[in-house]
Structure formats: C-alpha cells, structure tokens
Amino acid sequence: CQSLKVKAPYSEIDAGFGATAVGETLTFAVYDYYTNEAIGTYTDQTTDILLGGQYIDCTSAGSFNFDFDESLVNPFVSQVMIVGTCLGSSNSITGGTGKYACASGSEVFIDGGEDYFASELSICHTCA
C-alpha cells in the first residue's frame, strides 16, 4: 500500500461549498501535507440523511484529482475515488484512474492543526 498525506486550508474548503436541492457540492485544492505544494484538487457531492425531517448525517462521494496535464481533454491523469459519511472519521477508497487504477483502501482524517483539514490516504491493490 501507498500512504499519501494531504491537507487543505479551511478557508479554501469554505470557499468551495455550494448548495444543491439534496445536499452540497465541494471543490478545493489539496496540498502535500509536508511540503505545502499544491498537488491536485478534491471534488465531491453530498446527499443529506434525514430522520423525522431532521438532519442526522450525509453521504459523500468524491474524488482526489492528481497529475494535472493541461494539454489533455480530461486534464487530471490520476484520480482516487472516495465514498463515506460526512460525520465519520474515515472514508473508503473505491477505485481510481491513472497511477491509482484499481485503487482500494481508506482515507483517515488526521490532525491538520487550526488552519488545515488533513487526511491520510492508504491506497492499496493498484493494477497500474
């Protein structure tokens, strides 16, 4: 398995929110946890889970998008697909493309300090 730690400033995450009829969308840049270098983006969409008309959680499906190549029609060469719940402490990796083709594993949320949201991707069983 490969470990990849990423982080994003809360200010950029907050700026990337958009409301939908059933939940939210989210897009923001992700940075290498150690070097602060921009390494890609994260995008997702959520669906609210209601119980008796009250919000209790939401489901989320998204992707980390890496290896940007502006010369391509689909410019992100590699992706890691993520699914989970919004209030959970981890997500499941359900696939990928490029160097992460056939990916499985997990994303675990880690301490990024006051200014950053951070997570560690454990990417396993790639076929690339």
N, C-alpha and C positions, 0 to 999 in steps of 0.2 A: 504494500500500500504506500501511497504518497501522501505526505502531510503538507497542506498549504494553509498558512495563516493569512487572513485578510482583515482589513478594517476599513471603516468609512466614518467621516465626521458626522455627528448628529445633525449639524447644520445642513449638510448636503442631503442627508436622508429626509429631513423635514421638508426641504425644498422640492423633493421628488415625489411627494404624495399627490394623488388625485382620487377624487371620489367617483364611484360608479353606483349604479342602481342597487347592487347587491353587496358591495364591499369597497375595495380600494385598489388602485394601481400604485406601483412604486418603481422608480428608476433612479439610480445613483451610481457614481463612480466608486470603484473599490481600489484599495491601495495595499501594497505589500506591508504586512504587519511590522516588519523590521526596518525596511528602508524608506517607507513612506512614498515609494514610487507608484504612480498610477499604473495598474496592471489590467484594468478592464472595467466592466460595469455589472450591475446586478439589476434585473428587472423581475417583477412579479405581479400577480393579481391575487386578490383575496376574495373569499366569499364568507360573509358573516354567518355564524351559527347562533340561532335564536332559540330560546326555550321559554315558552309562555310569553312571547313578544319581547323578551329581554335578551340583550347581547350577552353571551357567555364565552365566546371564543370565535375564531375564524379559521378556515383552512387556507393554505397558501400554496401556490405553485409558481416556481420561478426558475431563473437561470443565471448563473455566473457566465459572463461572456468575455473570453480572453483572446489574445493574439490578433489584434485588430490589423487588418490589411485593407487600406482604402482603395486599392486597385481592384478589389473583388466586388461582385454584385452583392453577395452576402458577406460583409466585411469582417465578422468575427469567425475566425478559423476554428476555435475550440470553445466548447460550452460544457458546463456541468449543470444538469437539471436537478432541482430541489423540490421536495414537497414536505409539508408538515402543518402544524397548527401554529397560530400566531402567539399563543401564550406558553408554548412548550419550551424546553431547554435545548432541543436538538431537532434536526430535520433529517430526512432520508435523501440520499443521492439515488436517483432513479435512472440515470443514463447520461450520455454526453456525446459530443462530437469531436472531431479532430484528434488531438493527442489524448483526449479523455473519452474516446469512443468506448462503448460498453461499460461505462463507469458504474460503480455501485459504492456504497459506503454511507458515511454520515457527515453532517455538519453539526458541530457542537459550539455553542456560544461561550465565549471566554471574556475575561475582563479586559476591556479596552480603555479603562480609565474614565474620567469625567467627560472627555470630549469625543470619544470614539465608541462606536459599536464594533465588536470584533468577533470573529468566529474562526474555527479551525476545521478545514475540510479534510477528511480522511477518505481518499479516493482509491478504491481497490478494483481489481479484476478488469483492468483495461485490456482491450484486444488490439490497440494500436501499437 
